[in-house]
Amino acid sequence: MRAELRAELHAELRAELRQEVLRDVSAEITQLKNQYATVATYMKSAGHPLPPSPNGAGNEAASDHTPSLMEHNGQGNRCKVGTHGKEESFFST
């Protein structure tokens, strides 16, 4: 009985930790997207062209570049959080 309670508590703690990490990662992704959008808007208003997207997308809007920029900066779409070494996708680029 005691071992079962301990295992259940560990599972709950892992789940809570995973959710906290996902919230933190999501908040950071949002912050990076907002920062990029601000820079892209400034570049456009200053008459500077946006860099070409590695995936061939046009540069009509900052949102067109966010996934490619994240991928280019090594912020891909995999995270090894609480998956016992297996990669688990939390967002796509």
N, C-alpha and C positions, 0 to 999 in steps of 0.2 A: 504494500500500500504506500509506504513512504517513498519507495523508488518511483512508483507511478506518479505521485504528486511532484516529485523533483523533476521528472521528465516533462511533465505538463508545464511546470513553471519555466523550465528552460525553453520549451517551445514557444511559450507566450512571450518571454523576454526576447528571443530571437526575432519573432514577428514584430514586436514593438520597435526593436532596433532597426530592422529592415525598413519599416515605415518611416522612421525618423530620418534615416539615410536617404531614402527616396525623396522625402520632402526637401531635404537640404540640397540634393542634386537638382531637383526640379527648380528650386528657387535660384540656384546658381545659373542654370541654363537660361531661365527667364532673364536674369540680370545680364548675362552675356549677350543675349539676343537684343535686349533693349540698348545696351552699349553699342553694339554693332549698328543698329538702326539709327542711333544718334550720329555716329561717325559717318554713315552712308548719307544721311540727310545733309550733314555739314559739307561733305565732299561734293554732293550734287549742287548745293547752293553756291559753293565756291567755284563751280565750273569744272571740277575734277572728275574724270570718268571713274566709275567703279572698276575694280580689277575684274578680269574675266573669271567666270565661274569654272572650276575644274570639271564640272559635269556638263558643260556646254549650255547651261541656261543663260538667258539674256540678263542684262543688268538693268531692267526696267524698274525694279523695286528692291529695296533692301531685303525684304523677306525672301526673294528669289535666291539670295546668296547665303542666308544663314546656315542651312544644312551643309553646304559645301565649305563654308568658312570653318565651321566646327570640325568637319572631317579633316580639312587641310591642317588645322591646328592640333590634330591628334586627339580631339575630343569626341571620338567615334561613338558608336551606339551600343557599346557593350560595357557591362559592369559586373565585377565579381564580388557581389555582396551577399553573404549568407547562402551561397549556392554550393558550398563544399568544393570549390575549385572549378565548377562549371560556369561558363559564361551565360548570362541571362540578359536578354534585351529589354531595356526599359523605355526606350524611345527610338524612333527611326530617323535616319538622316536621309 
